[in-house]
Amino acid sequence: MKIRLLLSDTFQKTWHRLPVSTQFKLSIKNTLFRWLPLVFGRTRAYRRWQNFNGWTSPIHGPQDGAMASSCPGIEAEAADNVYVPLLDAEPLEQKPAKLICFYLPQYHPIPENDAWWGRGFTEWNNVRQAEPQFEGHDQPRVPGELGYYHLLDPAVQRRQVELARLYGVGGFCFYFYWFGGRRLLEAPLVRYLEDSSLDLPFCLCWANENWTRRWDGRHKDILIAQDHCPEDDLAFIGHIARYLEDSRYIRIQGKPLLLVYRPHLLPSAKKTVRRWRRWCRDCGIGEIYLACTQSFEVADPARYGFDAAVEFPPNNSAPPDITDRIKPLNATSACTVYDWRVFVERSRQYRTPPYKLFRGVCPSWDNTARRCSRGIVFQNASPLGYQQWLSNAISDTRRRHAQPDERLVFINAWNEWAESAYLEPDQRRGYAYLEATRMALVRNALNRPRESAPRPLAIVIHAFYEPIFEEILDYTSKIQSVACKLYVTTPVDKKERVRRCLAAQNHDFTLMAVENRGRDILPFLNILPRVAKDGHHTLLKVHTKKSLHRDDGTLWRRDLFDQLLTDKAVLESTIHLDANPRIGILGPAGHIVPMSYYWGANSERVQELSARLGVDRPTCNGLNFVAGSMFFARVKALYPILNLALPENEFEPETGQVDGTLAHAIERLFSVSARSACFETTSIDDRTTSNYGFAKRTPSECLN
C-alpha cells in the first residue's frame, strides 16, 4: 500500500511539472482515460489520481464557482422523485433560528472567465453538460422556475429574495473574492447593496485562497494569487466597510458578522484580526464578529483570534465510502461515492463543542458537473433527510445558544448548482428542498411551552347536507360549559341558506363559501389559516357526514356527534387536552384505527406526503388516525400540514368516490402532521381498534 501511494504521489508531482501546455495535458488525460479504467478503474490509487483530492482535503472551495468542466454532456432520464409545487402562503412570522445560505455570485460572464474558459462562460456551462456516471446517479440537475439565470438581471435577485423569505431563509452569505485589491464576481454584491428593496439580510465570506485549477487536479497552477500582508489586510477591510455598514448586514450582539474561508492561510491570522478590529473601531464601524469556516480543518476559532467557527459540510466529515456498491454506466467512470445519510444519523447525537460553533447542513453534494467521471458524489440525499438534519441542527442551536442573534444555522448552499448543493427549485423535485427548509423551522417553532391565556374553542363545520347541519347546530346550541366560535364552510350555492341558519343561533361565527371539491377536507384546510390567525388554541372538526353508500351511516354519524358535540363531551375533551400536553389530536373513543391496517388505496400517497412533513415510512406505518375525520385538535398540531403546498386542483372533483382520493389520504395525514409537531393522536380511553365496526375489515379493503 505504501509503495502504491508513493508511486501515485510521485506521478502526480511529475504530471504538474511537465513542460507542456494545459491543452496538451488534457489531450493526454483524455486518451489515457480510454484504457486505464479497463485495468485500474476500480483501484483506490486510480481514483485518487483522477480526483487529485483525498478526503483529508476539502472537496469544495468557493473559488470553484468559475471553473470549467472538460467533458461533453448528454441528456439524462429524469429520476423518480416527487415534484413539490410552489407554496401559496405568507412568510413565517416566527422562526426559531436564522438560516443563512452560502451564495455563489457567479452566474454572469466576467473577463477572467472569458480568458480562462472561453467567451461567455458561466457555471451553467458545467451544469448543462452533466451526465449520470452510475446507476441511480441524479444528473443532470435542471433549474426550475428561475431557469439558467443571468445574475445581473435585477429580476433574478428579486425573485431569489422572495423565495428565500417565503421558505424561511434568514439571509445570504455571499462569497467575496479579493486578491490583493483585485476583485472578481463582485457585481451581483454591488447590485444587491445598491437595491434597498432586496430586504433579505446578508453577510460576506472572504474566499481568501489562491484561485487555481483545482478542478483539474492542478491545484499548484495558480490563476490569481492572494497577497496576504499587513497592507492588504487594511485595504480589504476598508473596501468591505460599505457592506458592513449597510442596515441589512447580519449582526451578532450588534457586531457585523464577517466569515473567512481559510484563516490558516493568513501569515498571522491573529495579527490580521487585530488590524481589522482596530481599523473598524477607529473608522466608526465599531466591534466586528469574526467566524471561520471549518472547511479545511476543525479548530478552535480562538487559535486565530476569531469569535466562532462555522461547520461546512460535507468537508471534514469522514463519511462512509460506498464506491464499491455502485454500478458505473461506462468504463471511464471513476467517481468516489459517499453515503450522505450519515449526516442525518450524526445530527441525532450532536456533541457540544468547547467553543462557539454554528451548525451547518447541506441538502446534497455532487461535483460531477465539473469533474465528470472523476467527480465526488454524496449518494442517498433526500428532502426528507435534509429536513430531519436541519431540524436537528436548529434544535441543537436553540439548546446551545441563549442569545437569539447567535441562533444561526448555515446551509451549503443556496445556488451551488455545479455541486448539486442548492435550495432553488429544479425541474425534478420542484420546491421540495425549500419546503423542507420551511418545514424544519415550523416543526421547531412548535416546540414551545403550552399556551397561556385560554381562547374560545373553534368549532369547524363543513355544511354540505343542510338537514344534518341543522342537527349539528342543535348540538352546538346546548354547549354552555366552554366558550365557542363557529367556523363554517359550505358550497357557494348553499351559502345564503347556511347564513340564515347561523344567524338564528347563539354563537359567534365566520362563514366561508367554497367549491364543492375535496369533501370536508379541502374546505377545512381553506378555513384553518383563519382559525390560526384568530388565535384559537384548540378546535373541533365536524362535518355533515351522511355516508349514503352505507346502511349504517346514520348510526356512525350519531355515535361521532354524541362523543364530540354534547356539552359534556366538549368539556371533558378540552379538560383532557389541557391536562395532557402531549396529545395533538383527540378523537372519539372507538374511532382510532391503525394506519397500516386501514391504508385502503391511500398508502403511496400518504407516505409521499408524510416524507414532506418529515415523517419517514416506518414511523408513518406505526401511527393511528381518526376514522371519520371528526376530532378535537390543538391548532399547532396541524401547522405542518398547513405548510404543505397542496394546490386545490390536485383534489379530485366529486364523483362519489369512497376511497383513494387526495381527501382520503389527508384524512390519514392529520395524525402525521401531529407527529411531525411532536404530538400524539389518541382518544380519551387511549385505545386503538383494528376491528373497526364502520369499515371493511380486511387490510386491503378501503375504509369507507
Solvent accessible surface area in square Angstrom, and as a share of the most:
residue,aa,sasa,rsa
1,M,138,0.61
2,K,174,0.74
3,I,128,0.65
4,R,128,0.47
5,L,71,0.36
6,L,119,0.59
7,L,116,0.58
8,S,15,0.10
9,D,48,0.25
10,T,71,0.41
11,F,90,0.38
12,Q,28,0.13
13,K,103,0.43
14,T,72,0.42
15,W,8,0.03
16,H,33,0.15
17,R,169,0.62
18,L,60,0.30
19,P,129,0.81
20,V,60,0.34
21,S,67,0.44
22,T,36,0.21
23,Q,131,0.58
24,F,109,0.45
25,K,12,0.05
26,L,25,0.13
27,S,62,0.40
28,I,50,0.25
29,K,3,0.01
30,N,70,0.36
31,T,67,0.39
32,L,39,0.19
33,F,17,0.07
34,R,173,0.63
35,W,120,0.42
36,L,25,0.12
37,P,12,0.07
38,L,128,0.64
39,V,99,0.57
40,F,96,0.40
41,G,8,0.07
42,R,117,0.43
43,T,58,0.33
44,R,147,0.54
45,A,27,0.21
46,Y,12,0.04
47,R,12,0.05
48,R,80,0.29
49,W,17,0.06
50,Q,2,0.01
51,N,6,0.03
52,F,15,0.06
53,N,17,0.09
54,G,31,0.30
55,W,44,0.15
56,T,126,0.74
57,S,52,0.33
58,P,5,0.03
59,I,3,0.01
60,H,0,0.00
61,G,1,0.01
62,P,0,0.00
63,Q,1,0.00
64,D,6,0.03
65,G,1,0.01
66,A,0,0.00
67,M,0,0.00
68,A,12,0.09
69,S,18,0.11
70,S,39,0.25
71,C,28,0.17
72,P,111,0.70
73,G,33,0.32
74,I,105,0.53
75,E,151,0.68
76,A,18,0.14
77,E,160,0.72
78,A,85,0.66
79,A,39,0.30
80,D,149,0.77
81,N,59,0.30
82,V,63,0.36
83,Y,115,0.44
84,V,2,0.01
85,P,26,0.16
86,L,73,0.36
87,L,9,0.04
88,D,144,0.75
89,A,41,0.32
90,E,136,0.61
91,P,51,0.32
92,L,34,0.17
93,E,171,0.77
94,Q,123,0.55
95,K,85,0.36
96,P,16,0.10
97,A,6,0.05
98,K,66,0.28
99,L,0,0.00
100,I,0,0.00
101,C,0,0.00
102,F,1,0.00
103,Y,1,0.00
104,L,0,0.00
105,P,0,0.00
106,Q,0,0.00
107,Y,1,0.00
108,H,4,0.02
109,P,52,0.33
110,I,16,0.08
111,P,105,0.66
112,E,31,0.14
113,N,0,0.00
114,D,39,0.20
115,A,85,0.66
116,W,54,0.19
117,W,44,0.15
118,G,35,0.33
119,R,221,0.81
120,G,36,0.35
121,F,8,0.03
122,T,14,0.08
123,E,0,0.00
124,W,8,0.03
125,N,68,0.35
126,N,1,0.00
127,V,3,0.01
128,R,130,0.48
129,Q,41,0.18
130,A,2,0.02
131,E,31,0.14
132,P,26,0.17
133,Q,5,0.02
134,F,1,0.00
135,E,102,0.46
136,G,66,0.63
137,H,14,0.06
138,D,19,0.10
139,Q,3,0.02
140,P,9,0.05
141,R,18,0.07
142,V,40,0.23
143,P,4,0.02
144,G,21,0.21
145,E,82,0.37
146,L,28,0.14
147,G,24,0.23
148,Y,78,0.30
149,Y,11,0.04
150,H,87,0.39
151,L,1,0.01
152,L,42,0.21
153,D,63,0.32
154,P,77,0.49
155,A,53,0.41
156,V,14,0.08
157,Q,8,0.03
158,R,106,0.39
159,R,65,0.24
160,Q,0,0.00
161,V,6,0.03
162,E,83,0.37
163,L,0,0.00
164,A,0,0.00
165,R,93,0.34
166,L,21,0.10
167,Y,1,0.00
168,G,0,0.00
169,V,1,0.00
170,G,5,0.05
171,G,0,0.00
172,F,1,0.00
173,C,0,0.00
174,F,2,0.01
175,Y,1,0.00
176,F,2,0.01
177,Y,3,0.01
178,W,8,0.03
179,F,8,0.04
180,G,38,0.36
181,G,31,0.30
182,R,120,0.44
183,R,105,0.38
184,L,4,0.02
185,L,5,0.02
186,E,18,0.08
187,A,40,0.31
188,P,0,0.00
189,L,2,0.01
190,V,34,0.19
191,R,106,0.39
192,Y,3,0.01
193,L,26,0.13
194,E,126,0.57
195,D,41,0.21
196,S,94,0.60
197,S,75,0.48
198,L,6,0.03
199,D,71,0.37
200,L,3,0.02
201,P,37,0.23
202,F,3,0.01
203,C,0,0.00
204,L,1,0.00
205,C,0,0.00
206,W,0,0.00
207,A,1,0.00
208,N,0,0.00
209,E,3,0.02
210,N,52,0.27
211,W,0,0.00
212,T,9,0.05
213,R,34,0.12
214,R,30,0.11
215,W,10,0.04
216,D,1,0.00
217,G,2,0.02
218,R,5,0.02
219,H,73,0.33
220,K,122,0.52
221,D,49,0.25
222,I,83,0.42
223,L,36,0.18
224,I,12,0.06
225,A,55,0.43
226,Q,25,0.11
227,D,81,0.42
228,H,37,0.16
229,C,34,0.20
230,P,61,0.39
231,E,123,0.55
232,D,8,0.04
233,D,3,0.01
234,L,78,0.39
235,A,51,0.40
236,F,1,0.00
237,I,0,0.00
238,G,30,0.29
239,H,41,0.18
240,I,0,0.00
241,A,11,0.08
242,R,104,0.38
243,Y,1,0.00
244,L,0,0.00
245,E,104,0.47
246,D,26,0.13
247,S,110,0.71
248,R,32,0.12
249,Y,7,0.03
250,I,6,0.03
251,R,80,0.29
252,I,0,0.00
253,Q,97,0.43
254,G,59,0.57
255,K,59,0.25
256,P,3,0.02
257,L,0,0.00
258,L,1,0.00
259,L,0,0.00
260,V,0,0.00
261,Y,1,0.00
262,R,33,0.12
263,P,4,0.02
264,H,68,0.30
265,L,65,0.32
266,L,9,0.05
267,P,102,0.64
268,S,40,0.26
269,A,8,0.06
270,K,96,0.41
271,K,102,0.43
272,T,3,0.02
273,V,6,0.03
274,R,122,0.45
275,R,49,0.18
276,W,0,0.00
277,R,41,0.15
278,R,124,0.45
279,W,64,0.22
280,C,0,0.00
281,R,120,0.44
282,D,111,0.57
283,C,66,0.39
284,G,68,0.66
285,I,27,0.14
286,G,27,0.26
287,E,72,0.32
288,I,1,0.01
289,Y,8,0.03
290,L,0,0.00
291,A,0,0.00
292,C,6,0.03
293,T,6,0.03
294,Q,13,0.06
295,S,0,0.00
296,F,44,0.18
297,E,46,0.21
298,V,97,0.56
299,A,9,0.07
300,D,59,0.31
301,P,4,0.02
302,A,61,0.48
303,R,143,0.52
304,Y,23,0.09
305,G,25,0.24
306,F,10,0.04
307,D,53,0.28
308,A,0,0.00
309,A,0,0.00
310,V,0,0.00
311,E,36,0.16
312,F,3,0.01
313,P,12,0.08
314,P,0,0.00
315,N,8,0.04
316,N,51,0.26
317,S,16,0.10
318,A,76,0.59
319,P,12,0.08
320,P,58,0.36
321,D,54,0.28
322,I,11,0.06
323,T,2,0.01
324,D,111,0.58
325,R,181,0.66
326,I,23,0.12
327,K,131,0.56
328,P,51,0.32
329,L,93,0.46
330,N,60,0.31
331,A,57,0.44
332,T,45,0.26
333,S,8,0.05
334,A,3,0.03
335,C,2,0.01
336,T,11,0.07
337,V,0,0.00
338,Y,21,0.08
339,D,15,0.08
340,W,1,0.00
341,R,126,0.46
342,V,27,0.15
343,F,11,0.05
344,V,8,0.05
345,E,104,0.46
346,R,107,0.39
347,S,4,0.03
348,R,120,0.44
349,Q,154,0.69
350,Y,49,0.19
351,R,212,0.77
352,T,88,0.51
353,P,24,0.15
354,P,127,0.80
355,Y,42,0.16
356,K,70,0.30
357,L,8,0.04
358,F,0,0.00
359,R,10,0.04
360,G,2,0.02
361,V,0,0.00
362,C,0,0.00
363,P,1,0.00
364,S,5,0.03
365,W,0,0.00
366,D,3,0.02
367,N,4,0.02
368,T,2,0.01
369,A,2,0.01
370,R,7,0.02
371,R,7,0.03
372,C,6,0.04
373,S,15,0.09
374,R,11,0.04
375,G,0,0.00
376,I,3,0.02
377,V,3,0.01
378,F,6,0.02
379,Q,35,0.15
380,N,57,0.29
381,A,23,0.18
382,S,40,0.26
383,P,34,0.21
384,L,37,0.18
385,G,9,0.08
386,Y,0,0.00
387,Q,1,0.00
388,Q,29,0.13
389,W,10,0.03
390,L,0,0.00
391,S,15,0.10
392,N,39,0.20
393,A,0,0.00
394,I,0,0.00
395,S,54,0.35
396,D,9,0.05
397,T,1,0.00
398,R,64,0.23
399,R,148,0.54
400,R,46,0.17
401,H,5,0.02
402,A,83,0.64
403,Q,97,0.43
404,P,95,0.60
405,D,52,0.27
406,E,7,0.03
407,R,61,0.22
408,L,1,0.01
409,V,0,0.00
410,F,1,0.01
411,I,0,0.00
412,N,2,0.01
413,A,0,0.00
414,W,0,0.00
415,N,0,0.00
416,E,1,0.01
417,W,2,0.01
418,A,0,0.00
419,E,1,0.00
420,S,1,0.01
421,A,0,0.00
422,Y,8,0.03
423,L,1,0.01
424,E,3,0.02
425,P,2,0.01
426,D,6,0.03
427,Q,118,0.53
428,R,34,0.13
429,R,20,0.07
430,G,4,0.04
431,Y,16,0.06
432,A,7,0.05
433,Y,17,0.07
434,L,0,0.00
435,E,4,0.02
436,A,3,0.03
437,T,0,0.00
438,R,14,0.05
439,M,0,0.00
440,A,0,0.00
441,L,0,0.00
442,V,9,0.05
443,R,40,0.14
444,N,8,0.04
445,A,15,0.12
446,L,6,0.03
447,N,104,0.53
448,R,105,0.38
449,P,122,0.76
450,R,129,0.47
451,E,52,0.23
452,S,109,0.70
453,A,55,0.43
454,P,126,0.79
455,R,121,0.44
456,P,54,0.34
457,L,2,0.01
458,A,0,0.00
459,I,0,0.00
460,V,4,0.02
461,I,0,0.00
462,H,18,0.08
463,A,0,0.00
464,F,57,0.24
465,Y,62,0.23
466,E,43,0.19
467,P,98,0.61
468,I,9,0.04
469,F,1,0.00
470,E,95,0.43
471,E,44,0.20
472,I,0,0.00
473,L,15,0.08
474,D,76,0.39
475,Y,41,0.15
476,T,0,0.00
477,S,42,0.27
478,K,123,0.52
479,I,3,0.02
480,Q,132,0.59
481,S,57,0.37
482,V,31,0.18
483,A,68,0.53
484,C,14,0.09
485,K,35,0.15
486,L,0,0.00
487,Y,0,0.00
488,V,0,0.00
489,T,1,0.01
490,T,0,0.00
491,P,6,0.04
492,V,104,0.60
493,D,105,0.55
494,K,33,0.14
495,K,62,0.26
496,E,99,0.44
497,R,103,0.38
498,V,1,0.00
499,R,92,0.34
500,R,152,0.56
501,C,37,0.22
502,L,1,0.00
503,A,74,0.57
504,A,94,0.73
505,Q,33,0.15
506,N,99,0.51
507,H,26,0.12
508,D,92,0.47
509,F,57,0.24
510,T,19,0.11
511,L,27,0.13
512,M,57,0.25
513,A,36,0.28
514,V,12,0.07
515,E,98,0.44
516,N,73,0.38
517,R,43,0.16
518,G,2,0.02
519,R,81,0.30
520,D,15,0.08
521,I,4,0.02
522,L,7,0.04
523,P,1,0.01
524,F,4,0.02
525,L,20,0.10
526,N,46,0.24
527,I,0,0.00
528,L,0,0.00
529,P,66,0.42
530,R,104,0.38
531,V,0,0.00
532,A,22,0.17
533,K,175,0.74
534,D,55,0.29
535,G,21,0.20
536,H,14,0.06
537,H,45,0.20
538,T,25,0.15
539,L,0,0.00
540,L,0,0.00
541,K,3,0.01
542,V,2,0.01
543,H,15,0.07
544,T,6,0.04
545,K,28,0.12
546,K,77,0.33
547,S,15,0.10
548,L,130,0.65
549,H,96,0.43
550,R,47,0.17
551,D,160,0.83
552,D,36,0.19
553,G,3,0.03
554,T,59,0.34
555,L,124,0.61
556,W,2,0.01
557,R,16,0.06
558,R,128,0.47
559,D,54,0.28
560,L,0,0.00
561,F,0,0.00
562,D,75,0.39
563,Q,57,0.25
564,L,3,0.01
565,L,0,0.00
566,T,45,0.26
567,D,40,0.21
568,K,140,0.59
569,A,12,0.09
570,V,0,0.00
571,L,67,0.33
572,E,79,0.35
573,S,6,0.04
574,T,27,0.16
575,I,101,0.51
576,H,46,0.20
577,L,2,0.01
578,D,90,0.47
579,A,71,0.55
580,N,36,0.18
581,P,63,0.39
582,R,108,0.39
583,I,0,0.00
584,G,0,0.00
585,I,1,0.01
586,L,2,0.01
587,G,4,0.04
588,P,5,0.03
589,A,36,0.28
590,G,41,0.40
591,H,2,0.01
592,I,1,0.01
593,V,0,0.00
594,P,22,0.14
595,M,0,0.00
596,S,56,0.36
597,Y,61,0.23
598,Y,0,0.00
599,W,31,0.11
600,G,18,0.17
601,A,76,0.59
602,N,2,0.01
603,S,36,0.23
604,E,129,0.58
605,R,78,0.28
606,V,0,0.00
607,Q,18,0.08
608,E,66,0.29
609,L,11,0.06
610,S,0,0.00
611,A,31,0.24
612,R,32,0.12
613,L,0,0.00
614,G,5,0.05
615,V,7,0.04
616,D,44,0.23
617,R,147,0.54
618,P,98,0.62
619,T,45,0.26
620,C,0,0.00
621,N,55,0.28
622,G,63,0.61
623,L,28,0.14
624,N,41,0.21
625,F,0,0.00
626,V,7,0.04
627,A,0,0.00
628,G,4,0.04
629,S,5,0.03
630,M,0,0.00
631,F,2,0.01
632,F,1,0.00
633,A,0,0.00
634,R,17,0.06
635,V,2,0.01
636,K,20,0.08
637,A,0,0.00
638,L,0,0.00
639,Y,61,0.23
640,P,0,0.00
641,I,3,0.01
642,L,41,0.20
643,N,14,0.07
644,L,8,0.04
645,A,4,0.03
646,L,29,0.14
647,P,42,0.26
648,E,78,0.35
649,N,123,0.63
650,E,75,0.34
651,F,1,0.00
652,E,52,0.24
653,P,80,0.50
654,E,55,0.25
655,T,111,0.65
656,G,60,0.57
657,Q,44,0.20
658,V,58,0.33
659,D,23,0.12
660,G,30,0.29
661,T,12,0.07
662,L,4,0.02
663,A,5,0.04
664,H,20,0.09
665,A,0,0.00
666,I,0,0.00
667,E,23,0.10
668,R,0,0.00
669,L,0,0.00
670,F,4,0.02
671,S,4,0.03
672,V,0,0.00
673,S,0,0.00
674,A,0,0.00
675,R,97,0.35
676,S,1,0.00
677,A,6,0.04
678,C,96,0.57
679,F,20,0.08
680,E,81,0.36
681,T,18,0.11
682,T,10,0.06
683,S,1,0.00
684,I,80,0.41
685,D,61,0.32
686,D,93,0.48
687,R,175,0.64
688,T,66,0.38
689,T,32,0.19
690,S,63,0.41
691,N,96,0.49
692,Y,4,0.01
693,G,44,0.43
694,F,39,0.16
695,A,8,0.06
696,K,97,0.41
697,R,133,0.49
698,T,70,0.41
699,P,75,0.47
700,S,100,0.64
701,E,70,0.31
702,C,20,0.12
703,L,8,0.04
704,N,24,0.12
